[in-house]
Amino acid sequence: MKDRNRNLVATISYFAFFITGIVVFLAEKDDKFIRFHALQSIMVFGGLFGISVVLGLLFGPFSFLGIISSLINNVIWIAWLIIWLVSMVKAYRGQIFKWPIAGELAEKYA
């Protein structure tokens, strides 16, 4: 039962992207598995959010780039959705799945 609860908390760290990652990371002090998933959530989804904001600021003033901006934004959102789903499934199954860069950093600092 403990492993199931642990996996559920790790899964919740991805639920509302980096927001629940922050909450879970601040609440959990001991469990490295949960802290890993919370940190990875913060890094991956915080990074994707930052990229979305920067691209919005870059492409926003240039309406003639609207189609390019829309295509890039759609690709980012599809990637966001895939990363979100894979991360939650892996966490629920009790697996440590490392996304490039963020996974290594999360493992180091968890």
C-alpha positions, -999 to +999 in steps of 0.1 A: +000+000+000+029+024+008+043+020-027+009+027-042+006+059-022+041+069-031+035+064-068+003+084-065+020+113-049+047+112-076+020+112-102+002+141-086+034+161-089+028+162-127-010+168-125-011+206-127+023+208-144+050+227-124+025+241-099+018+207-083+055+199-087+064+228-065+037+219-039+048+182-038+085+192-037+080+216-007+058+191+011+080+160+007+114+161+025+125+125+026+114+103-003+139+107-032+115+090-057+087+116-050+112+145-049+127+134-082+094+134-100+084+167-084+117+184-095+115+169-129+079+183-132+091+217-121+120+217-146+103+202-176+070+221-174+085+253-161+109+252-190+081+246-215+061+273-200+090+297-203+096+288-239+059+294-246+060+328-230+092+338-248+078+327-282+045+345-275+064+377-268+086+373-299+058+364-323+030+385-307+039+418-322+045+404-357+010+394-370+025+384-404+043+356-385+010+343-371+009+311-391+045+302-381+038+311-345+006+290-345+025+260-359+053+263-333+028+268-305+009+237-316+040+216-317+050+228-282+015+220-268+015+185-284+050+179-269+037+192-236+007+168-236+029+138-246+055+146-219+027+151-193+010+118-201+042+097-202+055+113-170+023+105-151+021+069-163+058+063-155+054+078-120+022+058-113+040+026-123+068+034-099+094+040-126+121+066-127+120+080-163+144+108-170+137+134-196+169+148-211+187+174-190+158+179-165+159+142-155+196+143-148+193+176-128+163+163-109+181+131-100+211+151-088+191+175-066+164+152-053 
